[in-house]
Amino acid sequence: DSGVTQTPKHLITATGQRVTLRCSPRSGDLSVYWYQQSLDQGLQFLIQYYNGEERAKGNILERFSAQQFPDLHSELNLSSLELGDSALYFCASSARDRGGYTFGSGTRLTVV
Amino acid sequence: TQLLEQSPQFLSIQEGENLTVYCNSSSVFSSLQWYRQEPGEGPVLLVTVVTGGEVKKLKRLTFQFGDARKDSSLHITAAQPGDTGLYLCAGGYYGGSQGNLIFGKGTKLSVKP
């Protein structure tokens, strides 16, 4: 157990639908990062939050959004889902803006 | 856009063999991290190197950061089936639009008994 909890572990949904992925960071970590991992693209950075504020934005589609709540858990919302959104979505946390990341076990999203 | 190129992309060896995987970039990084990822799990941090020329050893794994802080290598001695997994390098820097880490696409290692 890495200390970073992601739910659900698996998600199957239809095109056009909306889903919410949840992440609880390791205790004490203020930074949360979301990544998308697909076979051909590797780990792609989506977005970072630090203590509730958006800190950096990567290759995140406009159909995707995220937030970090006062208790530091984070949610990634994916809407108008397309087949190409099928991937593993990882959340990671760190104690500061630099240093090693602790990853959760991921959410495997399948869009059918 | 900063890129990290990892080679080889795939590596299949027999138990007991030695191997080296590489991580190269044209950019300078403040730190370089190596992660290992097993199927169905998230990447797990193995080591962080921050000084050019730095060498770190973790049991049978030796990590080196290039003098110019643009490249790194991971050497495994006497590989074991338990070393099987995806090895990812990640370059660290401050600020920018990629968070603070850029990941390579990884080297998929298979060690056969």
Interface residues (C-beta under 8 A of the other chain):
Chain A: S2 V4 Y33 Y35 Q41 G42 L43 F45 Q48 R55 A56 K57 G58 F90 A92 D97 R98 G99 G100 Y101 T102 F103 G104 S105 G106
Chain B: S30 S31 Q33 Y35 G40 E41 G42 P43 V44 L45 T48 L88 G92 Y94 G95 G96 S97 Q98 G99 N100 L101 I102 F103 G104 K105 G106
